[in-house]
């Protein structure tokens, strides 16, 4: 586990290697796993998704190197194997999915809507061979809004939220 002070130090130390003299970095509660920044000259300020608050030091170091490399345009700096393994691991999902779901306004507590059980719909898609079995998949109904989107999904969090307008 890396606390915010250690994460700040990681981004500051690695930032110096890339020519950034003044670096601030903090965890931020975001809907998605993302990193945002604002910079000017040799100054840069990072907001790192709080889904990474439990990330090991080597994961945050590789994330910092990848971001700085892309900022400085040193080619298409790839995601490291450490970062990929961490965010696609079972522990990451177990630690963060409840937080992710809590950030979706008006989400249903389970897959059952007023008229449709999303588990049944998923089963029909499986039977027809249209989707692959995903044992950890969480199905929910999102809030009823004027939004025309069919739904929202997160492959990382293994979650699908369908627009409640489809519950008919």
Residue, then its C-alpha position, 0 to 999 in steps of 0.5 A: x500500500x502506498x500512502x499519498x506522501x509516498x505517491x507524491x514522492x514517487x511522482x516528484x522523483x521520477x518527474x525530475x528525470x523528465x525535467x519537471x522541477x515542481x511536482x504535486x500529486x494527490x489521490x482523487x475520487x473519480x468515477x473511472x480509473x484515470x490520471x489527470x494533470x495540469x502543467x506549465x513549463x517545469x511545473x506539473x500537478x497530478x490527480x490520480x484516481x483513488x482506485x490506485x490508493x492500494x497499489x504497490x510502489x512499483x505499480x505507481x512508479x511504472x505509471x509515473x514513468x509511462x505518463x511522463x514518457x507520453x507527456x514528453x512524447x518519447x514515443x508511445x510509452x506502453x503500459x507496464x506489465x506490473x500496471x496491467x497485472x495489478x489493475x486486471x487482477x482479482x484483488x483490484x476488482x474486489x477492493x474497488x468495485x463497491x466504490x465504483x458502483x457507489x459512484x453511479x447515481x441511482x444504481x439498482x441493488x441487484x440485477x432485478x428490475x421492475x419487469x426484467x431480470x438482467x441475469x435472464x437477459x444475460x443467460x439468453x445472450x450466453x445461450x445464443x453464443x453472443x457473449x462469453x461467460x464472465x463469472x465475476x460480471x455484475x449486472x445492474x440497472x442505472x437511474x432513469x434519466x433522459x439520457x439516450x444511452x443504452x447503458x454503461x459498462x466497465x471491462x475493468x470493473x466487470x460491470x454492466x449497467x443498463x438504462x432503466x428505460x429498457x426495463x419493460 
